[in-house]
Amino acid sequence: MTDPRSVIAAVRDGRGLDGSGAALIARGLADGSVSDAQAGAFAMAVLARGLGEKGRVALTRAMRDSGHVMRWDLPGPVVDKHSTGGIGDTVSLVLAPLLAACGVFVPMISGRGLGHTGGTLDKLEAIPGFICDQSEEQFRRIVKNTGCAIVAATTDFAPADRRLYAIRDESATVESIDLITASILSKKLAAGLDALVLDVKAGSGAFMRSPEASGRLAQVLVKTANGVGCRTSALISDMDQPLARSAGNALEVAEAIRVLHGEKGALRDLVLALSAECLELAGQEADGLERVLDGGAAAESFGRMVAAQGGPGDLIDRPGMYLAAAPVIRPVPAPDGAVAGIDVTALGHAVVALGGGRVRAGERIDHRVGLSGLAKLGEQVGPDAPLAMVHAADDTAAEIAIAAVQAAYRIGEPATPGPLVRERIAADG
């Protein structure tokens, strides 16, 4: 095929998408030979008729190959993790150095936050001097020398996705599971991975809230990634409550450092579960993960990565010296009772309203602000046990956030939290 209209018509009529058609669309998205009108029509045809498993694999591969695909020559497997996003999800900052300390290499290409969920790069940029935008040469050097790096994607990676992502928003096709799959995986697989683990969230703070929708997405992502040639599995994890006790960039970095120093909790538990998945897919033993984390090797690995990317060499030992604090810190009062439910998305929006996130791409954020000490499901709260602590730039912002957090919590009969990991989708499942 040489005319994108014939590819669009084939998808529209339910005849599917083959490799050559996918390559034509992806190449045209990247070089501009596919017009905005054609791109919108393609997206709408995919939303309306679907692609099926073969078509998803073809589109994902073609979008990955629309730009530069990295190749590695390292003395160990190359692995990564991707999360569909949540509140208090600072897994990457602990998982990457933990895996590096276990002898695997983690070239993590991450993004910035938009909407109610935080972005890994925003969190790291709360560290003074930390540089997310690295050249490929620098990226390769850091990964080789420290075992891990967390960087922003360059324009060389999956340019077809960058164009289609904007078109999807304008054409009301964002919810297409086929396009979501190709978008997520084309960027991740361009990093040249041997294995990938997906953390698909389900619950009130998730992109796809229902267990059915999140399970369907996880199945499709795993099958597609394996079809493209990257060994991949997924965990469906709980987002009916914040993963960590903090939400907000500098606050989450501080909590990740505490976990690297041995602090227990759900964040640590999910890090260990996802890290074990990564090691299993890479053919490595996972029995010693807790020993590596508790023994300080992962903390040392994190410190080396931070220093290699421009941050302070002693951050891991003195985070309070470097992570800026908000000028106003206020408790969120609660009536006597137990936490019966949490609107986790509302907590994310409260952080955004404080200035800790962005509504539109490119907006500046305040790394100091956010929430800490977040109460979890089933916990007792009251005059001496607030729902959270608000970290704000001024008193007015603090008052607004206090009201938002109070509205996000339901107090009553104590809720019993569900399992942290709801389901595992195996690579050969």
N, C-alpha and C positions, 0 to 999 in steps of 0.2 A: 504494500500500500504506500502511496505517495501523497494522498490527499486526506487531511484529517477529517474531512466531512464524512468519508466512507467509514472511518473508525467510529465516529460519533453515531452514525446511523446503525452500525452493527450492534453497538451497546444499547442504543434506544430500542431496537427491534428484538432484543433478547438473544442475539447471536453471540454475545460474549466479546472478550478481548483477548487476542493472542499476543505472542511476544513481539511480532513485528509492528502490530498496531500500537501496543504499549510504548515501544521504543520511539515510534513516530510522534506520539503525543508528548512523551517526556522530553524528547529532543526539541520539539517545537515550543514547549513551555519554557525551556531553558534559553533558547536562542531567539525567541520572539516570533518565530514563523507561525505559531498557533496564536490566533488573535484572542483578545479577551472574550469576545462573543463565542468563539469556538470553545475556549476553555470553560466558560460558564455552561454551555450546552453539554459538554462532555461530563462535567460534574453533575448536572441535573439528570442526565441519562444514567449515570452510575447510581445516583440516589434512588431513582425510580425503578430501575430494573436489576441492579446488583451485578456483580462480576463473577461470583462463584469462586471456588478455591483457586483454580488455575488462573483466572483473570486477576485475582488479587496478587498472586505470586508474580505474574508477568508485570503488573503495574509497579509493584514494590521494587522489583529488580531493575526495571527501566528507570525509575526515579532515582534509585541509588546510583545507577551508572550514568545519570545525566551530568554528573560532575566528577570530582576527584574521589577515588576510592583508595584508602591507605592500605599499604602492605607492610608487614612487620617482620623483622628478623631478630627475634629476641630469644633468650634461653629459657623460655617458659610460655605457657598459654596466655592468650590475650582475651580478657573477659570484661563484661560490663553489666550494669543493672539499669533498668529504666522504670520509673514510677509514673503512674497516670496522675499523680498529684494529690496532695492532701494538706491538712493543717498540722503543724508541728512535725513535719516529715523531714528530718535532717539526716536520714539514713546515709546518703552519699558521703557525707563528711566523715563518717565512721567506717563505712564499708570499704571505700577505696583504699585507705591506708591499711586496714586490717587484711585485706586480700593481698596487698603488696607485701606485707610482712610475712605472708604465707608463701611467697615465691611466685605469684602470678602477677601479670601486668594489667593495669587498669587505665586505658586511655579514655577518660570519660568526657564526652562532649555534651554539655548541659545548656540549659536555657535560663532566661530570666522570667520572673513571674508576671502573670497577667490575669486579672480577675481576683478571685478569692484565695487562690493557692499561691504560695511563695515559690520563688525560683532559687535553685542552688547557687547560681552565679551572684544573685543579689546578696545572699547570705555570706558568701566568700568575700564580696566586696565590702562587707562591714569590717574586714581585717585591713588595717592601714597598709598601703603599699601593694596589696595583693592584685596581681594582673591576670585577668581572665582571658584577655585577647593576646594570644601567643601565635607566633608564626609556626608553620609546620615544622621547621627545623628546631625551634625551641621546644615545641610540644614533644617531638621525638626524643630530644635530649633529656627532658625532664622525666619522661616515662622510663627511659632506659636507665637513668641514674638513680631515681627514687622509687620506681615501681608503679607510680601513679601520678596522674595530673588531671585536673578538672578545668576545662577550658570552654570558651565560647566557640561555636561553629563559625568557620570562615565562609565567605561567599562561594568558595570552591565546592562545598559539600552540598549535594542534592539540590542544585538550583531550581530544578523543576518543582520541588516541593515548596520552595519559598514563593514562587509565583502562584501555584495552585492554592496554597494556604490562604492568600489574600482573596483569590477569586471565590473560594468556598464561602468566606464570610459575606461577600457582596451578593452571592447568588443563593443564599439560604440553603446551602448544602453541607453545612458544618457537621451535621449528625450522621452522615453516611459512614457506616462502619467500615466499608471498603476503603474510603478515602482517609479515614482516621488511621487505619492500619498501615496504608502505604506511607502516610505522612510520618508516623512515629518510627517505623522501621527503616525507611530509606535513609534518614539522617543517622540513626544508630549504626546501621550496617555499613555505612560509608567509612566508619572508623576501622574497618578490617578486623572484626572480632572473630575469635574462635568459638565463643559461647556468650549467650546473653540470657539474663534472668529478668523477667518482667514482674513488677509489683503492681497489680491491678487493684485499685481501691474500690470498696463497696460500702455504702452507708450514707449518712446525712451530709458528710463533707466531701463526698466523692463526685467526680465528673459524671459517672454513671452510678446512680444511687442504689438501684434495685439489684438484688443478688442475680436475677436472671440476666439483666443487661450487662453487668460486670462479668458474669461467667461466660456469656456469649463473646464479649470482646476478648477475654483472655484466651478462649479456645481459638478464635480466629487469628489473633496475634501469634500464638505459638505455632499453629499449623503453617501460617504464611512464612514466618521467619525460618522455620525448618525447611520449607519448600524452596526458599532462596539459597539455602546452604549453610545457615548458621544454627548450630545446636542451641535450642532455646526451650526454656520451661517458664512457668508462671506460678506465682502465689497470689491468691485473692485474699487481701488483708483488710482488716476492719477499719472503717473511718466513721463509725457512729460516735466516736469521741476523738479528740486530738491525740495523735500518736505520742507526742512528748508533752511536757508540762509547760513549754514555752511556744509562743508564736510571734515571730518578729525576728529580724535578721541577726543583729548582734546577740540577742537573747538566745537564739537557736544555736549560734556558734558556741556560745558559752556552755550550753547544755550538751552539745556534741563533745566538747572537750572533757566535760565531767564524765560522760560515758566512756571516753577513751581512757580515763583514769579509774574506771571500774564501777561507776554508778549504775545501779540496777534499775529496771523498769521496762516498759513496753518498747521504747526506742532500742535499747540494747537487745531485747529478745528478737525483734524483727531483723535487726542487723545480722544477728547470728543465723537466723533462719535463711535469709537471702544469701548470705555469704556461703553457707553450707551448700545451697543450690548451685552457686557459681562454681565452687570447687568440684562438686560432683560432676557437673557438665564438662568441666575441664579435665576430668580424670584424676583429680587430686584427692588426697585424704582430708576429711573435714573434722576428724576427731579432736585435733588440738586447737580448735578455734578459740574456745574460752581461755585456754592457757595463754595463747598469743595476745589476746585482748587484755587479760588481767596482768600479764607480765610486763606490760609497757611497750612491747615492740610496735604495736599499732600506733600508739601515741608518738613514738619516735618517728615513725614513718610519716605521720601527719605533719609533724614539725619540719621534717626535711622537705615535704611537698610545699608547705607554706613558704619556707625560705627560698626554695627554688623558683617560686612564682612571684617573688618580690616582697613577701611579708616578713614580719619580724622573726628572727631565728629562735626566740625564746617565748613565743606566743603560748605554746603548750604548757609552760610552767607559770606564766604570769598573764593570763588572759585579761584580768582586771585592769592591767596597765594600758592595754591597747584597745579593748572593745569599749566604745563610747557609751556612756549611760545617759538616759533621758533626764531632763531637769525636773520633771514632775513624776512622782511615783505614788500611786494611790490604790488602796484596797477597794475591791468590789464587794459591798456589803451583801449579806444573804440572810434570809430568815432561817430559823432553826428547821432542819430537815435533812433529807438526803437527796442526792442528784438522781432524778428519775428519767431525765432525757436531756439531750444537748443538740441544738441546731448548730452543727459544726461549721456549715457554710457561713452562718451569721457571724461566728467568731472570726472567720477569715475576712469578712467584709469590715468588721470592726477594726482589724489591723490595718486594712487598706485605708479606712477613713482617718486613722491616726497619722497616715503618711507613710506607713510601712510597706505599701504595695502600690500598684499602679492600675488605673482603669484603662489608659491608652498607652500603647507602646511608646517608649522614649521618655515618659515622665520620670522626673527625679524622685527618689524615695529617701526617707529619713531612716537610716539604719539603726538608730537608737531606740525607736519606739516599738511597742508591741504589748504582749501579755505574758505574764509569768505565773507560776504557781497555779495553773489551771486545774480546777477540780475535775475529777473523773467520775464516771458512772458509779453509783452506789455509795459514794463517799458522803460522810456527814459534813454539813456546812452550817454556818450560823454566825453570830456576832464575833466569835473568836476564830472563825475559820472561813475566810472570805472565798468567794468563787474564783478570784484571780487577783493579781496585781496589775494595774494599768500603768504602762510607761509611756508618758506623753510629752509633747513639746511645750504645752501650756495647760493651764487649768481648764480652759474652755474645752479643749480637745479631750482632756481627761474625763470631764463630766459626760460628754457625749458617749465616750467609749464605755464608761461605767453603765450607763443606761442600756447600751447595746448588748453588753455581756449579760446583764441581768435578764434581758428579754430572751437571750439565747438559751438560758438554762430553765429547766422545769424541775421544781422541787416537790417532792411527794414521797411515795413509797420507793425505797431504794431499788434502782434497776440493777439487774445482774448482767454484767458485760458479756458479750458473746466472745467466741475465740478470737485471738489476734489474727491467726491465719485460718481463714474459713475453708480454703480448698487449695489443692495443688494440681496444676495442669502439667503433666509430664511431657517431656520432649517427644516421646513416642506414643503419647496418648491419643 
